Amino acid sequence: MQIFRHNDIKNIAQVVKNGGIILYPTDTIWGLGCNALDENVTKKLKLLKGKPADAALIWLLPSIAAVEKFCGNVTPIERKLLNRKHTSVIIHGQAVRVIRSGWLNRFLSICGVPVVGTSANLHGQPVITSWHQATKLFHGKTDAVVRGRKIYKNIPSTLAMVDNTTNPPKINILRAGA
């Protein structure tokens, strides 16, 4: 298992591009991540967490343009929600969150693919609140660990879905978060 500082973006991205799983600080909590488009590694990640095989995973992307590239057109109200900090939105069946700044945005841009942003805990267990807890729980079980950034909130993202069949469209909050 490799340990990287958060500013070693190119090498962290290479781990993801090569099919690895990383333990890293997201914009909200400590997370487990991988190339969201690689079915084999997402299965491995779900197994590591004890998550059901059919469970959905949130994708992190660096821009709304990237969301549209991988998920399809975004409505104006979905765009507004995606522009909110710490808010994940279900777009055409896929939960996504846009990270607009900082090291995580640069990392996602270099990866060039959606990166899974699931909490670094066992399925159904409390959210991990520190780097030490996360590394203790997943020691030797991920390909890399990213350290060097403190997370202040440790609250999962809000998860929303827009019902575009109503007029006006209705926003459904599926999980209240950060």
QUILIN-V929469 format. One record per residue. PHI is phi in degrees with one decimal (none if undefined). Layout:
phi->PHI
phi->PHI
This chain:
phi->none
phi->-91.6
phi->-115.3
phi->-120.3
phi->-82.5
phi->-62.7
phi->-87.6
phi->-92.3
phi->-60.3
phi->-62.4
phi->-72.0
phi->-64.2
phi->-61.2
phi->-64.2
phi->-60.1
phi->-64.9
phi->-61.4
phi->-87.8
phi->88.2
phi->-90.7
phi->-108.2
phi->-117.1
phi->-106.5
phi->-152.7
phi->-81.7
phi->-85.8
phi->-76.0
phi->-122.9
phi->-146.8
phi->-71.4
phi->-130.5
phi->-108.2
phi->-139.0
phi->-167.1
phi->-67.3
phi->-66.0
phi->-90.0
phi->-93.2
phi->-58.0
phi->-64.1
phi->-74.9
phi->-68.7
phi->-63.0
phi->-62.8
phi->-64.2
phi->-62.1
phi->-63.1
phi->-59.4
phi->-82.2
phi->76.2
phi->-87.3
phi->-56.8
phi->-59.2
phi->-93.9
phi->-70.7
phi->-80.3
phi->-124.2
phi->-77.3
phi->-100.7
phi->-102.7
phi->-137.0
phi->-85.1
phi->-164.3
phi->-67.2
phi->-59.2
phi->-67.9
phi->-59.5
phi->-65.6
phi->-63.3
phi->-96.1
phi->-120.4
phi->108.6
phi->-58.3
phi->-113.7
phi->-75.7
phi->-56.2
phi->-71.3
phi->-64.8
phi->-60.1
phi->-60.6
phi->-65.5
phi->-64.5
phi->-79.6
phi->-81.6
phi->-64.7
phi->61.8
phi->-123.0
phi->-99.8
phi->-130.8
phi->-84.1
phi->-115.6
phi->49.0
phi->88.8
phi->-117.2
phi->-76.5
phi->-135.9
phi->-136.6
phi->-95.7
phi->-106.3
phi->-95.1
phi->-148.6
phi->77.4
phi->-61.1
phi->-66.5
phi->-62.8
phi->-62.8
phi->-60.7
phi->-62.6
phi->-63.2
phi->-70.3
phi->-60.3
phi->75.2
phi->-135.6
phi->-62.6
phi->-113.1
phi->-62.2
phi->-128.3
phi->-100.4
phi->-62.1
phi->-87.8
phi->-152.3
phi->-78.7
phi->-52.7
phi->84.7
phi->-94.8
phi->-59.6
phi->-65.8
phi->-73.2
phi->-111.1
phi->-146.0
phi->-58.5
phi->-64.4
phi->-63.2
phi->-62.9
phi->-70.4
phi->-65.9
phi->-66.8
phi->-111.2
phi->-55.0
phi->74.9
phi->-104.2
phi->-116.9
phi->-82.9
phi->-155.0
phi->-124.7
phi->-107.8
phi->-128.7
phi->111.9
phi->-129.7
phi->-83.3
phi->-104.9
phi->-94.4
phi->-90.6
phi->53.2
phi->-125.2
phi->-57.9
phi->-67.9
phi->-72.6
phi->-116.8
phi->-126.7
phi->-139.0
phi->-99.3
phi->-91.6
phi->-82.8
phi->-86.4
phi->-99.0
phi->-128.3
phi->-75.6
phi->-57.6
phi->-106.7
phi->-93.0
phi->-106.9
phi->-88.2
phi->-88.5
phi->-150.0
phi->-81.4
phi->-138.1
phi->-56.5
